[in-house]
Amino acid sequence: MRRIVLLFALLPFVLLVAPASAQPAGTPVYLAEGGGILSLAAADGKPVLADAKDAGAQWVYDKAALSYKHVASGQCLAAISPVDGVGVKLVACDGKDRYQQWRRNAGLPGLVLLANVATARCLTAETPTAGSRLYQEVCSLPGLANTWAAGVRTLAILSGNGQRLSTKTPGQPFTVRVIGENGQPAPDVPVNFFVRAARPKNVLVFEGGAETASAKTGADGAASSPKIVLTEPGEFEIRFAGSASLEDGNSIAFEGSCTC
């Protein structure tokens, strides 16, 4: 019997392994009273205040579920009961659990209160120090460490809004403060300013003759444009608009009027 030998070419075999799901990137949740260095964190499975640089201080806020998910553990921050002074805990995430839902109620620019949906109480630190216990308390009580950074750069108007110009005497500059992601004034941030009246170009400008200007924030987070100048006073009062904006797209509007 004739033997037939089949020769198979041995081809290189590459095993393609799908990479494990990347761990979601988190950010600290800064306590405003903590000077920009303390964050909501978890240690030994319990929520505490810690250095914002710690690995346990990374969180992801789900705007739809209103939940704070701890990146390292995969668990969510939850209130325990509606009783004032009772602590908070980490639990398995459940989008239907109202004790895991936290509304970010706006306060001063760049700051929020974290109000629990089920208890109507706010997340509070006993003291603005690392290792401090976290609990829930009535949101409106004064003197509490219960203000948290909004987590994004925010602009606040300090002065220059609502001006009325009728002569060539220079008006006020536009002055803003930039609040950083950590809830503190942000220094050395470029700010772009703009001004224009509802008339032909250059009727209303900054000192120097341009409708745009730029400046960097100082140590206090504040930046100012040059003064605004009415180059051609007229007989009709009209509105003018201005703005201050950051490179990330955040902006805030100024308005006023001029006789031009």
Residue frames relative to the residue before (quaternion, step in Angstrom):
aa qw qx qy qz dx dy dz
M 1.0000 0.0000 0.0000 0.0000 0.00 0.00 0.00
R 0.3914 -0.7281 0.5134 0.2303 3.46 -0.85 0.92
R 0.2945 -0.7568 0.5594 0.1662 3.49 -0.87 0.97
I 0.1735 -0.7589 0.6196 0.0999 3.47 -1.01 0.84
V 0.1456 -0.7973 0.5841 0.0452 3.52 -0.61 1.15
L 0.1976 -0.7812 0.5843 0.0969 3.51 -0.68 1.07
L 0.1706 -0.7815 0.5954 0.0752 3.50 -0.76 1.03
F 0.1570 -0.7871 0.5929 0.0655 3.51 -0.76 1.06
A 0.4035 -0.6838 0.5489 0.2614 3.53 -0.91 0.87
L 0.3256 -0.7380 0.5608 0.1867 3.49 -0.88 0.95
L 0.1334 -0.8112 0.5678 0.0416 3.52 -0.38 1.23
P 0.5524 -0.5889 0.4513 0.3800 3.59 -1.04 0.65
F 0.2030 -0.7831 0.5800 0.0958 3.53 -0.95 0.91
V 0.1009 -0.8017 0.5889 0.0191 3.50 -0.62 1.13
L 0.2386 -0.7693 0.5788 0.1278 3.54 -0.70 1.07
L 0.1821 -0.7900 0.5796 0.0825 3.54 -0.56 1.17
V 0.0833 -0.8060 0.5860 0.0045 3.53 -0.52 1.18
A 0.3987 -0.7114 0.5218 0.2503 3.55 -0.68 1.04
P 0.4701 -0.6816 0.4734 0.3007 3.57 -0.80 0.92
A 0.5681 -0.5803 0.4539 0.3667 3.51 -1.14 0.64
S 0.6175 -0.5550 0.3983 0.3898 3.53 -1.11 0.63
A 0.4622 -0.6929 0.4805 0.2746 3.51 -0.79 1.03
Q 0.4808 -0.6554 0.4970 0.3038 3.53 -0.98 0.84
P 0.4905 -0.6794 0.4406 0.3220 3.60 -0.74 0.95
A 0.4649 -0.6682 0.5040 0.2887 3.53 -1.02 0.79
G 0.1307 -0.8010 0.5811 0.0607 3.54 -0.87 0.92
T 0.2570 -0.7323 0.6037 0.1823 3.52 -1.34 0.01
P 0.5673 -0.5672 0.4487 0.3939 3.59 -1.18 0.34
V 0.2678 -0.6931 0.6366 0.2063 3.54 -1.32 0.40
Y 0.2000 -0.8528 0.4759 0.0796 3.54 0.11 1.39
L 0.3464 -0.6773 0.6091 0.2244 3.53 -1.14 0.77
A 0.4522 -0.7153 0.4566 0.2744 3.59 -0.61 1.11
E 0.6866 0.4783 -0.2880 0.4657 3.58 0.98 -0.80
G 0.6030 0.5898 -0.3413 0.4147 3.58 1.30 -0.12
G 0.5446 -0.6779 0.3773 0.3186 3.58 1.21 0.35
G 0.6479 -0.5607 0.3195 0.4047 3.57 1.17 0.47
I 0.6882 0.4685 -0.2906 0.4716 3.61 1.22 0.23
L 0.6997 0.4359 -0.2644 0.5005 3.60 1.24 -0.24
S 0.0846 -0.8045 0.5879 -0.0020 3.54 -1.04 0.87
L 0.5869 -0.4752 0.5134 0.4076 3.47 -1.41 0.25
A 0.0850 0.7981 -0.5869 0.1064 3.59 -0.84 0.97
A 0.2979 -0.7187 0.5837 0.2322 3.55 -1.31 -0.18
A 0.0217 0.7733 -0.6324 0.0401 3.55 -1.01 0.90
D 0.8327 0.0056 -0.0652 0.5498 3.56 -0.80 1.08
G 0.7126 -0.4904 0.2486 0.4358 3.54 1.02 0.86
K 0.6765 0.4645 -0.2917 0.4914 3.58 1.27 0.13
P 0.4830 -0.6548 0.4897 0.3134 3.62 -1.01 0.73
V 0.0946 0.7695 -0.6233 0.1019 3.56 -0.95 0.99
L 0.4949 -0.5639 0.5283 0.3975 3.53 -1.34 -0.13
A 0.0680 0.7924 -0.6033 0.0583 3.57 -1.03 0.77
D 0.6834 -0.4252 0.3776 0.4579 3.53 -1.35 0.09
A 0.5081 -0.6823 0.4383 0.2902 3.58 -0.84 0.99
K 0.6326 0.5384 -0.3361 0.4438 3.61 1.21 -0.34
D 0.4974 0.6648 -0.4289 0.3558 3.60 1.23 -0.23
A 0.5738 -0.6006 0.4345 0.3482 3.57 -1.12 0.67
G 0.6783 0.5075 -0.2863 0.4477 3.58 1.11 -0.63
A 0.6221 0.5534 -0.3331 0.4426 3.58 1.29 0.10
Q 0.5082 0.6389 -0.4192 0.3971 3.58 1.17 0.57
W 0.0096 0.8105 -0.5806 0.0768 3.56 -0.77 1.11
V 0.1932 -0.7303 0.6379 0.1496 3.54 -1.31 0.41
Y 0.2085 -0.7750 0.5855 0.1145 3.57 -0.78 1.06
D 0.2224 -0.7630 0.5975 0.1063 3.56 -0.78 1.08
K 0.3328 -0.7877 0.4844 0.1850 3.57 -0.32 1.25
A 0.6498 0.5133 -0.3241 0.4575 3.59 1.08 -0.63
A 0.7516 0.3741 -0.2025 0.5042 3.58 0.90 -0.95
L 0.3269 -0.7605 0.4833 0.2850 3.60 1.30 -0.37
S 0.5237 0.6617 -0.3878 0.3709 3.57 1.14 0.57
Y 0.2942 -0.7051 0.6161 0.1915 3.52 -1.32 0.54
K 0.1125 -0.8054 0.5814 0.0261 3.56 -0.53 1.22
H 0.3558 -0.7289 0.5519 0.1935 3.53 -0.85 1.05
V 0.4449 -0.7415 0.4320 0.2562 3.56 -0.52 1.20
A 0.6990 0.4998 -0.2972 0.4163 3.61 0.75 -0.97
S 0.7805 0.3393 -0.1748 0.4952 3.60 0.90 -0.87
G 0.3789 -0.7287 0.4866 0.2978 3.59 1.15 -0.54
Q 0.5695 0.5913 -0.3800 0.4261 3.58 1.28 0.18
C 0.4057 -0.7240 0.5125 0.2205 3.55 -1.28 0.36
L 0.5287 -0.6256 0.4827 0.3099 3.53 -1.21 0.68
A 0.0291 0.8143 -0.5764 0.0619 3.58 -0.85 0.99
A 0.4301 -0.6339 0.5728 0.2917 3.53 -1.23 0.60
I 0.4215 -0.7161 0.5012 0.2415 3.56 -1.20 0.50
S 0.7870 -0.1230 0.1202 0.5925 3.58 0.89 -0.93
P 0.5809 -0.6009 0.4145 0.3602 3.62 -1.22 0.28
V 0.4768 0.6726 -0.4442 0.3507 3.60 1.22 0.08
D 0.4889 -0.6722 0.4735 0.2914 3.58 -0.84 0.98
G 0.7926 0.3245 -0.2423 0.4558 3.55 -1.06 0.78
V 0.5518 0.6001 -0.4030 0.4159 3.59 1.23 -0.20
G 0.5222 -0.6853 0.4202 0.2848 3.57 -0.96 0.90
V 0.4240 -0.6457 0.5615 0.2965 3.51 -1.40 -0.15
K 0.1987 -0.7955 0.5662 0.0841 3.58 -1.24 0.33
L 0.4215 -0.6421 0.5655 0.3003 3.52 -1.40 0.05
V 0.0193 0.7990 -0.5984 0.0558 3.57 -0.89 0.98
A 0.6505 -0.4688 0.4012 0.4428 3.54 -1.31 0.17
C 0.5030 -0.6931 0.4289 0.2876 3.56 -0.81 1.02
D 0.0514 0.7691 -0.6321 0.0798 3.54 -0.96 0.97
G 0.3717 -0.7828 0.4608 0.1918 3.55 -0.36 1.27
K 0.6824 0.4830 -0.2886 0.4667 3.59 1.22 -0.36
D 0.5626 0.6082 -0.3771 0.4141 3.57 1.29 -0.17
R 0.3278 -0.7814 0.4996 0.1796 3.59 -0.38 1.22
Y 0.5825 0.5722 -0.3764 0.4378 3.62 1.19 -0.38
Q 0.6695 0.4611 -0.2953 0.5019 3.60 1.27 -0.25
Q 0.6066 0.5745 -0.3461 0.4269 3.58 1.27 -0.04
W 0.0530 -0.8053 0.5891 -0.0392 3.55 -0.81 1.11
R 0.2335 -0.7601 0.5925 0.1288 3.56 -0.71 1.09
R 0.3098 -0.7306 0.5824 0.1763 3.56 -1.04 0.86
N 0.0899 -0.8282 0.5532 0.0078 3.57 0.01 1.32
A 0.4292 -0.7382 0.4625 0.2388 3.55 -0.60 1.18
G 0.1292 -0.7627 0.6302 0.0662 3.53 -1.10 0.84
L 0.7915 -0.0753 0.1232 0.5939 3.56 -0.66 -1.10
P 0.6898 -0.4839 0.3113 0.4394 3.62 -1.14 0.45
G 0.8298 0.2035 -0.1767 0.4887 3.53 -0.87 1.02
L 0.7147 0.4170 -0.2377 0.5087 3.60 1.28 -0.07
V 0.0955 -0.7880 0.6068 0.0413 3.56 -1.19 0.61
L 0.3249 -0.6474 0.6365 0.2649 3.50 -1.44 0.23
L 0.2827 -0.7474 0.5753 0.1745 3.58 -0.99 0.82
A 0.0485 -0.8361 0.5445 -0.0445 3.54 -0.09 1.37
N 0.3670 -0.7399 0.5230 0.2108 3.56 -0.76 1.06
V 0.4981 -0.6890 0.4441 0.2828 3.58 -0.85 1.01
A 0.7096 0.4754 -0.2728 0.4428 3.60 0.89 -0.90
T 0.7949 0.3408 -0.1567 0.4769 3.60 0.91 -0.88
A 0.2755 -0.7713 0.5146 0.2538 3.60 1.23 -0.46
R 0.5252 0.5720 -0.4288 0.4616 3.55 1.11 0.80
C 0.4029 -0.7400 0.4971 0.2072 3.58 -1.18 0.56
L 0.5482 -0.6048 0.4735 0.3308 3.53 -1.17 0.69
T 0.0079 -0.8212 0.5630 -0.0922 3.55 -0.69 1.16
A 0.2807 -0.7284 0.5966 0.1864 3.58 -1.16 0.64
E 0.5442 -0.6220 0.4445 0.3455 3.59 -0.99 0.78
T 0.7672 -0.0688 0.0639 0.6345 3.55 1.04 -0.87
P 0.4840 -0.6606 0.4755 0.3212 3.62 -1.11 0.52
T 0.4689 0.6406 -0.4612 0.3962 3.57 0.67 1.18
A 0.6075 -0.5623 0.4127 0.3801 3.56 -1.17 0.61
G 0.7792 0.3086 -0.2595 0.4799 3.55 -1.00 0.90
S 0.4656 0.7013 -0.4369 0.3170 3.58 1.26 -0.16
R 0.5024 -0.6426 0.4963 0.2972 3.55 -1.15 0.75
L 0.2612 -0.7442 0.5964 0.1492 3.54 -1.19 0.69
Y 0.0448 0.7884 -0.6091 0.0735 3.53 -0.98 0.87
Q 0.4337 -0.6685 0.5198 0.3080 3.58 -1.28 -0.12
E 0.0122 -0.7918 0.6076 -0.0613 3.50 -1.08 0.88
V 0.6782 -0.4516 0.3718 0.4447 3.55 -1.32 0.29
C 0.5028 -0.7148 0.4031 0.2715 3.56 -0.70 1.13
S 0.7428 0.4638 -0.2304 0.4242 3.59 0.97 -0.86
L 0.4553 0.6851 -0.4719 0.3175 3.61 1.18 -0.03
P 0.4038 -0.7304 0.4908 0.2502 3.62 -0.84 0.92
G 0.7883 0.3845 -0.2464 0.4124 3.51 -1.31 0.33
L 0.5477 0.6202 -0.4010 0.3931 3.60 1.22 0.21
A 0.4044 -0.6595 0.5686 0.2797 3.56 -1.25 0.48
N 0.3399 0.7690 -0.4631 0.2805 3.56 0.36 1.26
T 0.5412 0.5967 -0.4050 0.4325 3.58 1.23 0.46
W 0.1146 -0.8182 0.5634 0.0031 3.55 -0.78 1.09
A 0.5582 -0.6074 0.4453 0.3481 3.56 -1.15 0.61
A 0.5090 -0.6549 0.4714 0.2997 3.55 -1.07 0.77
G 0.4860 -0.7121 0.3983 0.3130 3.59 1.23 -0.32
V 0.7269 0.3039 -0.2256 0.5731 3.58 1.28 0.08
R 0.5740 -0.5614 0.4510 0.3898 3.56 -1.20 0.40
T 0.0782 -0.8078 0.5841 -0.0131 3.55 -0.91 0.97
L 0.2864 -0.7486 0.5771 0.1566 3.56 -1.10 0.79
A 0.0501 -0.7744 0.6302 0.0241 3.56 -1.06 0.80
I 0.4012 -0.7057 0.5303 0.2446 3.59 -0.96 0.88
L 0.2168 -0.7710 0.5881 0.1125 3.55 -0.91 0.99
S 0.7810 -0.1678 0.1345 0.5864 3.58 0.96 -0.83
G 0.6464 0.5509 -0.3928 0.3527 3.54 -1.38 0.24
N 0.5861 0.5689 -0.3858 0.4290 3.58 1.23 -0.09
G 0.8160 0.2931 -0.1995 0.4566 3.57 -1.19 0.59
Q 0.3454 0.7555 -0.4957 0.2535 3.61 1.12 0.50
R 0.1551 -0.7436 0.6378 0.1273 3.53 -1.35 0.41
L 0.0768 -0.8075 0.5849 -0.0001 3.59 -0.63 1.15
S 0.0176 -0.8130 0.5819 -0.0116 3.57 -0.94 0.92
T 0.7447 0.2772 -0.1880 0.5772 3.61 1.29 -0.14
K 0.6472 -0.5199 0.3841 0.4042 3.53 -1.31 -0.05
T 0.4223 0.6855 -0.4824 0.3450 3.59 1.25 0.06
P 0.4791 -0.6935 0.4394 0.3105 3.62 -0.66 1.01
G 0.3896 -0.7031 0.5481 0.2311 3.53 -1.13 0.73
Q 0.7075 -0.4177 0.3387 0.4585 3.55 -1.19 -0.58
P 0.4982 -0.5975 0.5089 0.3684 3.57 -1.21 0.31
F 0.4656 -0.5884 0.5557 0.3579 3.53 -1.33 0.16
T 0.0229 -0.8095 0.5864 -0.0200 3.59 -0.70 1.05
V 0.0244 -0.7993 0.5992 -0.0369 3.55 -0.87 1.04
R 0.2461 -0.7113 0.6244 0.2086 3.52 -1.35 0.19
V 0.2563 -0.7460 0.5961 0.1501 3.56 -1.04 0.82
I 0.1720 -0.7561 0.6263 0.0805 3.54 -0.83 1.08
G 0.3718 -0.7726 0.4782 0.1904 3.57 -0.71 1.10
E 0.7357 -0.4153 0.3114 0.4352 3.55 -1.35 0.05
N 0.7003 0.4579 -0.2685 0.4772 3.58 1.17 -0.50
G 0.5892 -0.6193 0.3545 0.3791 3.58 1.25 0.24
Q 0.6322 0.5138 -0.3254 0.4799 3.59 1.29 0.16
P 0.6286 -0.5113 0.4002 0.4281 3.63 -1.17 0.40
A 0.2757 -0.7938 0.5289 0.1189 3.57 -0.84 1.02
P 0.2259 -0.7975 0.5435 0.1324 3.64 -0.51 1.09
D 0.8405 0.2609 -0.1707 0.4432 3.53 -1.41 0.32
V 0.4376 0.6676 -0.4784 0.3660 3.59 1.04 0.80
P 0.3994 -0.7133 0.5130 0.2617 3.64 -0.76 0.93
V 0.0726 -0.7749 0.6277 0.0183 3.56 -1.00 0.92
N 0.2042 -0.7770 0.5870 0.1002 3.57 -0.91 0.94
F 0.1676 -0.7971 0.5777 0.0529 3.56 -0.87 1.03
F 0.0565 -0.7816 0.6212 0.0048 3.54 -1.21 0.66
V 0.0401 0.7806 -0.6236 0.0143 3.58 -1.16 0.66
R 0.1541 0.7741 -0.6065 0.0959 3.58 -1.10 0.70
A 0.2926 -0.7237 0.5995 0.1767 3.53 -1.12 0.80
A 0.5544 -0.6058 0.4536 0.3462 3.55 -1.26 0.40
R 0.5209 0.5639 -0.4393 0.4666 3.54 0.77 1.15
P 0.7317 -0.3775 0.2745 0.4967 3.61 -1.17 0.01
K 0.6701 -0.5429 0.3442 0.3711 3.52 -1.16 0.71
N 0.8390 0.2306 -0.2085 0.4466 3.51 -1.23 0.81
V 0.3896 0.6770 -0.5241 0.3394 3.61 1.11 0.44
L 0.7646 0.1346 -0.0755 0.6258 3.57 1.12 -0.74
V 0.0821 0.8087 -0.5675 0.1311 3.56 -0.61 1.18
F 0.5316 -0.5440 0.5108 0.4006 3.51 -1.37 -0.09
E 0.6324 -0.4907 0.4137 0.4337 3.59 -1.19 0.40
G 0.6780 0.4070 -0.3443 0.5060 3.54 -0.75 1.09
G 0.5433 -0.6989 0.3369 0.3208 3.55 1.33 -0.19
A 0.6550 0.5143 -0.3247 0.4484 3.62 1.22 -0.02
E 0.4761 -0.6649 0.5004 0.2842 3.55 -1.25 0.48
T 0.7240 0.3331 -0.2211 0.5621 3.56 1.30 -0.10
A 0.0284 0.7716 -0.6350 0.0266 3.55 -1.23 0.54
S 0.1548 -0.7825 0.5948 0.1002 3.56 -1.22 0.36
A 0.0174 0.7764 -0.6292 0.0305 3.54 -1.23 0.58
K 0.3532 -0.7096 0.5592 0.2428 3.58 -1.26 0.31
T 0.5284 -0.6368 0.4592 0.3231 3.54 -1.11 0.68
G 0.4204 -0.6904 0.5334 0.2491 3.52 -1.21 0.63
A 0.7807 -0.3249 0.2412 0.4763 3.55 -1.30 -0.27
D 0.6934 0.4597 -0.2685 0.4855 3.59 1.15 -0.57
G 0.5570 -0.6366 0.3726 0.3817 3.58 1.29 0.15
A 0.5831 0.6072 -0.3619 0.4004 3.60 1.27 0.01
A 0.0142 -0.7671 0.6413 0.0065 3.54 -1.21 0.67
S 0.1498 -0.7976 0.5816 0.0553 3.57 -1.11 0.74
S 0.4202 -0.6497 0.5719 0.2726 3.51 -1.24 0.61
P 0.5958 -0.4567 0.4530 0.4809 3.59 -1.25 -0.15
K 0.6411 -0.4918 0.4012 0.4315 3.59 -1.27 0.19
I 0.4085 -0.6854 0.5344 0.2788 3.57 -1.15 0.54
V 0.1569 -0.8044 0.5726 0.0230 3.55 -1.03 0.88
L 0.2899 -0.7169 0.6105 0.1712 3.55 -1.04 0.89
T 0.2493 -0.8188 0.5005 0.1296 3.58 -0.37 1.21
E 0.8005 0.1384 -0.0583 0.5802 3.60 1.10 -0.62
P 0.2013 -0.7841 0.5749 0.1192 3.62 -0.04 1.22
G 0.1309 -0.8063 0.5749 0.0468 3.55 -1.01 0.82
E 0.6138 -0.5780 0.3996 0.3598 3.55 -1.18 -0.49
F 0.7015 0.4209 -0.2681 0.5088 3.59 1.26 -0.14
E 0.3469 -0.7246 0.5543 0.2177 3.56 -0.98 0.84
I 0.0319 0.7941 -0.6030 0.0698 3.54 -0.74 1.11
R 0.5545 -0.6124 0.4545 0.3330 3.54 -1.29 0.34
F 0.1025 -0.7552 0.6354 0.1241 3.52 -1.23 0.43
A 0.2476 -0.7630 0.5842 0.1239 3.53 -1.25 0.52
G 0.0178 -0.7766 0.6297 0.0063 3.51 -1.20 0.61
S 0.1101 -0.7948 0.5917 0.0783 3.55 -1.26 0.10
A 0.1664 -0.7001 0.6744 0.1654 3.47 -1.43 0.24
S 0.0020 0.8237 -0.5651 0.0476 3.58 -0.81 0.96
L 0.3518 -0.7144 0.5711 0.1993 3.52 -1.30 0.51
E 0.6585 -0.5300 0.3579 0.3968 3.55 -1.24 0.36
D 0.6583 0.5088 -0.3192 0.4538 3.62 1.16 -0.45
G 0.6420 -0.5563 0.3120 0.4255 3.58 1.29 0.10
N 0.5068 0.6293 -0.4392 0.3926 3.60 1.20 -0.22
S 0.0617 0.8042 -0.5874 0.0664 3.58 -0.96 0.82
I 0.1394 -0.7549 0.6332 0.0991 3.52 -1.35 0.30
A 0.3659 -0.7764 0.4849 0.1677 3.58 -0.95 0.91
F 0.2000 -0.7190 0.6527 0.1305 3.51 -1.26 0.70
E 0.0144 -0.7833 0.6200 0.0432 3.55 -1.24 0.40
G 0.1013 0.7758 -0.6180 0.0768 3.54 -1.27 0.40
S 0.3689 -0.7110 0.5402 0.2582 3.58 -1.23 -0.34
C 0.0882 -0.7791 0.6182 0.0549 3.52 -1.25 0.45
T 0.3774 -0.6563 0.5915 0.2775 3.54 -1.28 0.44
C 0.3208 0.7646 -0.4727 0.2982 3.53 0.05 1.30
